[in-house]
Amino acid sequence: MSLAAKTTFVLCCATTAWMVGYVHYQQEAERRQLRLGVERDIERQESNKLKKLQQETQLVEPLVEAAKQGPILRTT
């Protein structure tokens, strides 16, 4: 084999190895980003559930106090 052929072969192998490594790195980075998105969605859902629970608690408190005071009389 000539020197030019060996050089070309080595450069092609090195380029291929670099490309495989780069694609692997990109896939891992993308996978991490996707996982972070899922974690943020879970945190957002938990936050929304907590807000909703607090709102419901605020709405129920006056009803509980009214129920403790006695029955409500209705006139029809």
N, C-alpha and C positions, 0 to 999 in steps of 0.2 A: 504494500500500500504506500502510496505517495504521502508526503507530508501534508499536502493540501487536503487529501481525502481524510487523513487522520484528524486534522484540525477541524474540518467540517463536521465529521462524526462527533467529536468531542463537544463542539459548540451546539450541535443539535441535541445531544443528550443532556447537556447542561441547561439548555433552554427548556426542554421538555420537563426536566426535574423542577426547574423554577416555576413553570406554569402549573404543574400539579400541586406544588406547595402553596402557591398563591391562591389557587381555586379552593384548596382545603381551608386556608386561612379565611377567605371570604365567606365560605359556607358556615364556618364556626361563628364568625362575627354576625352574620345574618341570623343564625339560630339564637345567639344571645339576645339580639335586638327583639326578635319575636317573643322570646321568653319574658323580657322586660315588659313588653306590651301586655302580655297576659297577666303579669303580676300587677301592673297598673290598673287593669280592668277589674281585677279581684278587689284591690284596695278601693276603687271607686264604688263598686257595688256594696262593699261593706259600709262605706261612708254614707251612701244613700240609704241603706237599711237603718243605720243609726239615726240619721236625720228623720226618717219616717217614723221610727219608734218614738223619738222625742216629741214629734208633732202629735202623734196619737196620745202620748202620755199627757201632754198639755191639754188636749181636747177632753180627755176622760176625767181629769182631776175635778173640774167643776161638777160633772155628773155624779161623781162619787160623793162629793160634799153635799150635793142636793139630796142624794139618796139617804145620807146619814141624818138629814134634818127631818125626814118623814115623807109620807106619801104626798104626791102632788094631786090636788083636787081639781077636777075638771068640771066645768059647768057647761051643760049642753042644752 
